[in-house]
Amino acid sequence: MRNDLRIRDIILRQDGIPYITATHDKNNPRSGDVMRRLGMKYCYSYEEQW
């Protein structure tokens, strides 16, 4: 397992966090790639209200 995944798992277990959420700009697909490498998956989209 890669170090970034190991760190993620340790933090989630330590703090009892059931899940995490994140967003990224659709114009920056590389940030989405980072999220996927961390095991995150797409759930929904929304439009900014501001």
N, CA, C and O atoms as a GROMACS GRO file, in nm:
protein
  200
    1MET      N    1   0.084  -0.118   0.000
    1MET     CA    2   0.000   0.000   0.000
    1MET      C    3   0.089   0.124   0.000
    1MET      O    4   0.190   0.129   0.070
    2ARG      N    5   0.052   0.223  -0.077
    2ARG     CA    6   0.130   0.346  -0.083
    2ARG      C    7   0.118   0.425   0.046
    2ARG      O    8   0.020   0.411   0.120
    3ASN      N    9   0.218   0.508   0.073
    3ASN     CA   10   0.221   0.586   0.196
    3ASN      C   11   0.101   0.678   0.212
    3ASN      O   12   0.048   0.690   0.322
    4ASP      N   13   0.057   0.744   0.103
    4ASP     CA   14  -0.056   0.836   0.116
    4ASP      C   15  -0.183   0.763   0.157
    4ASP      O   16  -0.262   0.815   0.236
    5LEU      N   17  -0.204   0.642   0.106
    5LEU     CA   18  -0.321   0.564   0.146
    5LEU      C   19  -0.308   0.516   0.290
    5LEU      O   20  -0.406   0.512   0.364
    6ARG      N   21  -0.189   0.480   0.330
    6ARG     CA   22  -0.166   0.435   0.467
    6ARG      C   23  -0.195   0.548   0.566
    6ARG      O   24  -0.260   0.527   0.668
    7ILE      N   25  -0.146   0.668   0.535
    7ILE     CA   26  -0.170   0.784   0.621
    7ILE      C   27  -0.319   0.813   0.630
    7ILE      O   28  -0.371   0.839   0.738
    8ARG      N   29  -0.388   0.810   0.516
    8ARG     CA   30  -0.533   0.834   0.515
    8ARG      C   31  -0.604   0.736   0.607
    8ARG      O   32  -0.688   0.777   0.687
    9ASP      N   33  -0.572   0.609   0.596
    9ASP     CA   34  -0.638   0.507   0.677
    9ASP      C   35  -0.609   0.525   0.826
    9ASP      O   36  -0.699   0.506   0.909
   10ILE      N   37  -0.487   0.560   0.861
   10ILE     CA   38  -0.451   0.581   1.002
   10ILE      C   39  -0.531   0.697   1.060
   10ILE      O   40  -0.586   0.687   1.170
   11ILE      N   41  -0.539   0.807   0.987
   11ILE     CA   42  -0.612   0.925   1.035
   11ILE      C   43  -0.760   0.894   1.052
   11ILE      O   44  -0.820   0.929   1.154
   12LEU      N   45  -0.819   0.829   0.955
   12LEU     CA   46  -0.962   0.798   0.964
   12LEU      C   47  -0.991   0.705   1.081
   12LEU      O   48  -1.090   0.726   1.152
   13ARG      N   49  -0.909   0.605   1.102
   13ARG     CA   50  -0.931   0.512   1.214
   13ARG      C   51  -0.909   0.580   1.348
   13ARG      O   52  -0.989   0.563   1.440
   14GLN      N   53  -0.802   0.657   1.360
   14GLN     CA   54  -0.768   0.723   1.485
   14GLN      C   55  -0.881   0.813   1.533
   14GLN      O   56  -0.918   0.811   1.651
   15ASP      N   57  -0.935   0.890   1.443
   15ASP     CA   58  -1.035   0.990   1.480
   15ASP      C   59  -1.177   0.937   1.471
   15ASP      O   60  -1.271   1.010   1.504
   16GLY      N   61  -1.196   0.814   1.427
   16GLY     CA   62  -1.330   0.758   1.417
   16GLY      C   63  -1.416   0.826   1.311
   16GLY      O   64  -1.538   0.833   1.323
   17ILE      N   65  -1.352   0.876   1.208
   17ILE     CA   66  -1.424   0.946   1.102
   17ILE      C   67  -1.483   0.843   1.005
   17ILE      O   68  -1.409   0.762   0.948
   18PRO      N   69  -1.616   0.845   0.986
   18PRO     CA   70  -1.677   0.744   0.899
   18PRO      C   71  -1.651   0.769   0.751
   18PRO      O   72  -1.647   0.674   0.673
   19TYR      N   73  -1.634   0.895   0.710
   19TYR     CA   74  -1.608   0.926   0.570
   19TYR      C   75  -1.554   1.068   0.560
   19TYR      O   76  -1.563   1.146   0.654
   20ILE      N   77  -1.499   1.101   0.444
   20ILE     CA   78  -1.455   1.238   0.419
   20ILE      C   79  -1.515   1.282   0.286
   20ILE      O   80  -1.546   1.200   0.200
   21THR      N   81  -1.532   1.412   0.271
   21THR     CA   82  -1.582   1.466   0.145
   21THR      C   83  -1.483   1.570   0.093
   21THR      O   84  -1.406   1.628   0.170
   22ALA      N   85  -1.486   1.591  -0.036
   22ALA     CA   86  -1.398   1.690  -0.097
   22ALA      C   87  -1.456   1.732  -0.230
   22ALA      O   88  -1.539   1.662  -0.288
   23THR      N   89  -1.412   1.846  -0.278
   23THR     CA   90  -1.451   1.892  -0.410
   23THR      C   91  -1.325   1.936  -0.486
   23THR      O   92  -1.220   1.959  -0.427
   24HIS      N   93  -1.338   1.946  -0.616
   24HIS     CA   94  -1.229   2.002  -0.695
   24HIS      C   95  -1.290   2.074  -0.814
   24HIS      O   96  -1.401   2.043  -0.857
   25ASP      N   97  -1.217   2.167  -0.867
   25ASP     CA   98  -1.260   2.246  -0.982
   25ASP      C   99  -1.260   2.156  -1.105
   25ASP      O  100  -1.161   2.089  -1.134
   26LYS      N  101  -1.370   2.156  -1.177
   26LYS     CA  102  -1.377   2.069  -1.297
   26LYS      C  103  -1.277   2.112  -1.403
   26LYS      O  104  -1.246   2.034  -1.493
   27ASN      N  105  -1.226   2.234  -1.395
   27ASN     CA  106  -1.125   2.281  -1.489
   27ASN      C  107  -0.984   2.239  -1.450
   27ASN      O  108  -0.887   2.272  -1.518
   28ASN      N  109  -0.973   2.166  -1.340
   28ASN     CA  110  -0.843   2.115  -1.294
   28ASN      C  111  -0.856   1.964  -1.270
   28ASN      O  112  -0.863   1.919  -1.156
   29PRO      N  113  -0.857   1.886  -1.378
   29PRO     CA  114  -0.878   1.742  -1.364
   29PRO      C  115  -0.768   1.670  -1.286
   29PRO      O  116  -0.791   1.562  -1.233
   30ARG      N  117  -0.648   1.730  -1.278
   30ARG     CA  118  -0.540   1.664  -1.203
   30ARG      C  119  -0.573   1.656  -1.054
   30ARG      O  120  -0.532   1.562  -0.986
   31SER      N  121  -0.648   1.755  -1.002
   31SER     CA  122  -0.686   1.747  -0.861
   31SER      C  123  -0.784   1.632  -0.841
   31SER      O  124  -0.783   1.567  -0.736
   32GLY      N  125  -0.868   1.606  -0.940
   32GLY     CA  126  -0.958   1.490  -0.933
   32GLY      C  127  -0.879   1.360  -0.937
   32GLY      O  128  -0.916   1.262  -0.872
   33ASP      N  129  -0.770   1.359  -1.012
   33ASP     CA  130  -0.683   1.240  -1.017
   33ASP      C  131  -0.624   1.210  -0.880
   33ASP      O  132  -0.615   1.094  -0.839
   34VAL      N  133  -0.583   1.314  -0.809
   34VAL     CA  134  -0.528   1.296  -0.674
   34VAL      C  135  -0.634   1.234  -0.584
   34VAL      O  136  -0.605   1.142  -0.508
   35MET      N  137  -0.756   1.284  -0.592
   35MET     CA  138  -0.865   1.231  -0.509
   35MET      C  139  -0.890   1.083  -0.542
   35MET      O  140  -0.910   1.002  -0.451
   36ARG      N  141  -0.890   1.048  -0.669
   36ARG     CA  142  -0.910   0.908  -0.708
   36ARG      C  143  -0.798   0.818  -0.654
   36ARG      O  144  -0.824   0.707  -0.607
   37ARG      N  145  -0.673   0.867  -0.661
   37ARG     CA  146  -0.562   0.788  -0.609
   37ARG      C  147  -0.574   0.764  -0.459
   37ARG      O  148  -0.522   0.665  -0.407
   38LEU      N  149  -0.643   0.854  -0.391
   38LEU     CA  150  -0.665   0.837  -0.246
   38LEU      C  151  -0.785   0.749  -0.217
   38LEU      O  152  -0.822   0.730  -0.101
   39GLY      N  153  -0.847   0.696  -0.323
   39GLY     CA  154  -0.959   0.604  -0.304
   39GLY      C  155  -1.094   0.671  -0.299
   39GLY      O  156  -1.194   0.608  -0.266
   40MET      N  157  -1.098   0.800  -0.332
   40MET     CA  158  -1.226   0.870  -0.331
   40MET      C  159  -1.300   0.840  -0.461
   40MET      O  160  -1.239   0.806  -0.562
   41LYS      N  161  -1.432   0.854  -0.457
   41LYS     CA  162  -1.512   0.829  -0.577
   41LYS      C  163  -1.613   0.941  -0.596
   41LYS      O  164  -1.653   1.009  -0.501
   42TYR      N  165  -1.654   0.960  -0.720
   42TYR     CA  166  -1.751   1.062  -0.756
   42TYR      C  167  -1.888   1.024  -0.700
   42TYR      O  168  -1.932   0.910  -0.714
   43CYS      N  169  -1.956   1.121  -0.639
   43CYS     CA  170  -2.091   1.096  -0.587
   43CYS      C  171  -2.194   1.192  -0.646
   43CYS      O  172  -2.305   1.149  -0.679
   44TYR      N  173  -2.161   1.318  -0.661
   44TYR     CA  174  -2.256   1.414  -0.714
   44TYR      C  175  -2.186   1.544  -0.755
   44TYR      O  176  -2.071   1.567  -0.719
   45SER      N  177  -2.257   1.626  -0.832
   45SER     CA  178  -2.208   1.758  -0.872
   45SER      C  179  -2.305   1.863  -0.820
   45SER      O  180  -2.422   1.834  -0.793
   46TYR      N  181  -2.255   1.985  -0.808
   46TYR     CA  182  -2.342   2.095  -0.770
   46TYR      C  183  -2.286   2.224  -0.828
   46TYR      O  184  -2.169   2.231  -0.865
   47GLU      N  185  -2.369   2.325  -0.834
   47GLU     CA  186  -2.328   2.456  -0.884
   47GLU      C  187  -2.304   2.547  -0.765
   47GLU      O  188  -2.383   2.548  -0.670
   48GLU      N  189  -2.197   2.622  -0.770
   48GLU     CA  190  -2.170   2.720  -0.663
   48GLU      C  191  -2.281   2.822  -0.659
   48GLU      O  192  -2.334   2.861  -0.764
   49GLN      N  193  -2.317   2.867  -0.541
   49GLN     CA  194  -2.423   2.964  -0.525
   49GLN      C  195  -2.372   3.107  -0.511
   49GLN      O  196  -2.452   3.198  -0.490
   50TRP      N  197  -2.242   3.128  -0.523
   50TRP     CA  198  -2.187   3.263  -0.509
   50TRP      C  199  -2.103   3.300  -0.627
   50TRP      O  200  -2.049   3.410  -0.632
   0.00000   0.00000   0.00000
